Amino acid sequence: MILLPRFARRLVLGLTITLLGLYIALAGLTIRQRGGPLAYVVAGDLISNLSGARILVTGHPQQLYDRAAQAAAQDAILHTGNLGLLRVLPFVHLPLEPLALAPLLAAQVPYEWIFAAWTLGGLGLLALSMWQLAQGWSAPAGTSRLLALTAISFFPIFATLLLGQSSLLLLFSWAATSVALRRGHDGQAGMALALAAIKPHTILVPVLVLLIMRRWRALATLAATLGVFTVALMPLLGVDWPLRYLQLALSVGGYPSDPTLVPSSMENWRGQVVRLLGDSPTANVLALGLSALSLLGVAWIWLKPRPGGTTWQPASPDWSRRWAFSLLAQQLITPYLLLHDLTLALVPGWILASLAFAAGDRRAVGWLWLGWGTTLLALTASGWPLAPTGLWLVLTCSALAWRLVARHTRPGAAAAGMDTP
C-alpha cells in the first residue's frame, strides 16, 4: 500500500537529497575550519585505530593495549599535523581495525588517504547493509527509494563518516546477522555477529536472544569464530592479550565514567538518568538497574508463549517485531551510546518500516520518521532534561513490548489474522 501521495513522496525525496548535499557541505566546512585534511584526520576519532596500527607496525604489537604506548603513538601521529596531545582516545576494540590499517601505514600511505580509504570502505559497508536488509525485508513498490534515501540521510551515518568511526562495520554485522537468522542460515549469522564483537557490548542482547531461541549453531559458530581469531593473534600480540584487552576495556566507558566520555551526551538509559540526576553513583546504579530490567524484558518477550506458535518462526512478522524490539533495547542497555553509535538503529528501523509500509500503517511510519528526525536535534539538545533520541527509544521499546504482550492476551488474536504485518 502506498502511504504517501505522489507529491508528498517527491517532497520527502527532495528533502532527503537536499540534506545529503548539506552534509557534504558541512563536512567540507568542518575540515577547513580544523586546519585542512591532515590536521582534521589526525585529530579525529580515527586516531584511536591509527595508533593501534602504528603500534603494530613499529614492532611492538604486545603493547597494543598499553595506555602509555597508545599515548606515545597518538602524540607522534598528532605531530605530523603540527598538533599536540591533549588527551588519549584509547583503543579498546578487538584488534580487527588496526590489523586492517597496518598495511597502509607500513606502505607509508598519507593519513589523509587512509581516511579516504576508510570512508570509502564505510560507504561500501553501508551499501551492503542496505542490500542485505532489502533482501530480508523488502519495501513495497513505490517506497523502496524513499526507504533507501531515508536510511542514507540518517544523521548518525554522517557523524560516523565525519568522525572516522567504525559504526558502519557494526551496522553491516547487525544487518547480515538479522537476515541470516530470518532465513535460517545460522552458521552465517554466527560469523556475521562475530564482526560486531569488536565492541562486545553490542552483541549482548543478540546472544541472549539466540540462547533463548536455542539457535545453537549460530552460537557455536560465533564462539568458534572468536576463538580462532583470539588464538591466531597470540603469536603476534602475546598469549595474554585477551586479559590485557579486558583490563583496558573495563577501565574505559563503563561505570564510573571515564573522563574521555560525557554520559549526559548519550542516548541510552545512562544518558537519560544522568541528565535527570547528574553524574553520580546513584545515577549509575539506577542506569544499571534499568538496563537489567530491560534485559529481563527482552527475555520475557521471547519466552512468553505466542498463540499459533509464531514467536520463534523467523519468517513471521511477529518474529521480526521481537527481533527489532531486541535490537532497540540493546541500544538502551549499552554502556555508552553516542550519536554515531545510533547508526545501528537503522537495522530495527528498517525492519519496522517495511512492516509498517506493508500494512499501510501511517501512524507507525510517522513515528519512525519522528525517530529519524530526533537525531538531527542531538547536537542542539545538550541542555534538555532528556535526550530526544533516547526518549524516542524508550517510548518505542515500551510501545512494541505492549503491543507484543497485548497480542498474547487478546482471545482469538492468531485466528483473527493478528500476525500479519
Sequence and secondary structure as in RCSB ss.txt:
>XXXX:A:sequence
MILLPRFARRLVLGLTITLLGLYIALAGLTIRQRGGPLAYVVAGDLISNLSGARILVTGHPQQLYDRAAQAAAQD
AILHTGNLGLLRVLPFVHLPLEPLALAPLLAAQVPYEWIFAAWTLGGLGLLALSMWQLAQGWSAPAGTSRLLALT
AISFFPIFATLLLGQSSLLLLFSWAATSVALRRGHDGQAGMALALAAIKPHTILVPVLVLLIMRRWRALATLAAT
LGVFTVALMPLLGVDWPLRYLQLALSVGGYPSDPTLVPSSMENWRGQVVRLLGDSPTANVLALGLSALSLLGVAW
IWLKPRPGGTTWQPASPDWSRRWAFSLLAQQLITPYLLLHDLTLALVPGWILASLAFAAGDRRAVGWLWLGWGTT
LLALTASGWPLAPTGLWLVLTCSALAWRLVARHTRPGAAAAGMDTP
>XXXX:A:secstr
   S HHHHHHHHHHHHHHHHHHHHHHHHHHHHTTSHHHHHHTSTTHHHHHHHHHHHTT GGGTT HHHHHHHHH
HHHHTTT    S     S THHHHHHHHHHHTT  HHHHHHHHHHHHHHHHHHHHHHHHHHS   TTTHHHHHHH
HHT HHHHHHHHHT SHHHHHHHHHHHHHHHHHT HHHHHHHHHHHTTSGGGGHHHHHHHHHHT HHHHHHHHHH
HHHHHHHTHHHH TTHHHHHHHHHHTSSSSS  TT  GGG  SHHHHHHHHH SSHHHHHHHHHHHHHHHHHHHH
HHHS  TTS TT TTSHHHHHHHHHHHHHHHHHSS   GGGGGGGHHHHHHHHHHHHHHT HHHHHHHHHHHHHH
HHGGG TTSSS HHHHHHHHHHHHHHHHHHHHHHSTTTTTTTTT  
